[in-house]
Structure formats: structure tokens, C-alpha cells
Amino acid sequence: MRFPWNKKKHAEIDRVQCLLTKLAKSQKEMRMYKQIWDNSAEAMFIVLAPDGKILDANPAALALYGYSKEEICKLLITDMSADVQGTISVFENRTTFVSLRCHKRSDGSKFFITATISYFKEKNGEEHEYAAILCRVITSELKDEICK
């Protein structure tokens, strides 16, 4: 004869096992995305979409722009653009592809990029809109070819 509490206890154990399996899968997926973020050759940023405040930048972005993580997270995305008004317009219009834009490094040197931008909303208490930006450097040879 089975006691009634056994059925309840087994259901609870099954539920905990299911939650642990989902957590393990979620952690595996997070590690995979972190590997992509950390090892991408392209500069990647997460910014607050309304004002362009940089929340995170991957190691490729830090190397390209010449900032530490702490420094870059104090900046707005417009701080790195040589065309501030054009960059503001990109966010106001929710543009998803920028074909050619001049950016500047921490030392003031300039270079050209193309950017792909994805906008998304996250609700964590209150809703916030973010932008994920992927920047690809355009060499001067390629820029000359594009601008012909």
C-alpha cells in the first residue's frame, strides 16, 4: 500500500528535476552566447535605445575603440561617432542598417564602419528598449570602392 504523501513527494521531486534540467539547459545556452560575445571578431554593443547609453561592449569593441570596459560603459554611442547628428537620427528612426559611418577611437583617430542594429524590449519591472549593435570595420580600400 502506498501512502498518500508518497504521490505528492514524487510529483514534487519530478517538478524539481524538471526545473533543474531547464536551468542546466539555460546555463548551457548562456555559456554559448557568452562565447559568441567574447570571441566575435566584430565589435558588439548593447545600448539603451532612447539615449544611446552603452551598457556593454564585447572585447572586440574594447580593442577597436581603445577603451576599458569601465570607460566605455560611461559613454553614449554618439561619443564614438564622428557624425553625432547622423547617429542620433539612426536611433530616432530605428534604422537597422548603417552602410557607412565614420567613428573615432579613444585617441581621436578615425575609421569607417558599417553597423547592423537590432532593437528589442525587455520588461524587468518596467519596460526598457535596447539596441544590439554589431559594427564591422571598413578598410580604406573598401571604403574607396564603396564610395565610388
CORTAUR-V181918 format. One record per run of one state. SS is the DSSP state (A for helix, B for strand, O for the rest). FROM is the first residue (numbers start at 1). LEN is the number of residues. If there is no record, write none. Layout:
# CORTAUR-V181918
SS | FROM | LEN
SS | FROM | LEN
This chain:
# CORTAUR-V181918
O | 1 | 3
A | 4 | 36
O | 40 | 3
B | 43 | 6
O | 49 | 4
B | 53 | 5
O | 58 | 1
A | 59 | 7
O | 66 | 3
A | 69 | 4
O | 73 | 3
B | 76 | 1
A | 77 | 4
B | 81 | 1
O | 82 | 2
A | 84 | 9
O | 93 | 4
B | 97 | 8
O | 105 | 5
B | 110 | 14
O | 124 | 3
B | 127 | 12
O | 139 | 1
A | 140 | 7
O | 147 | 2
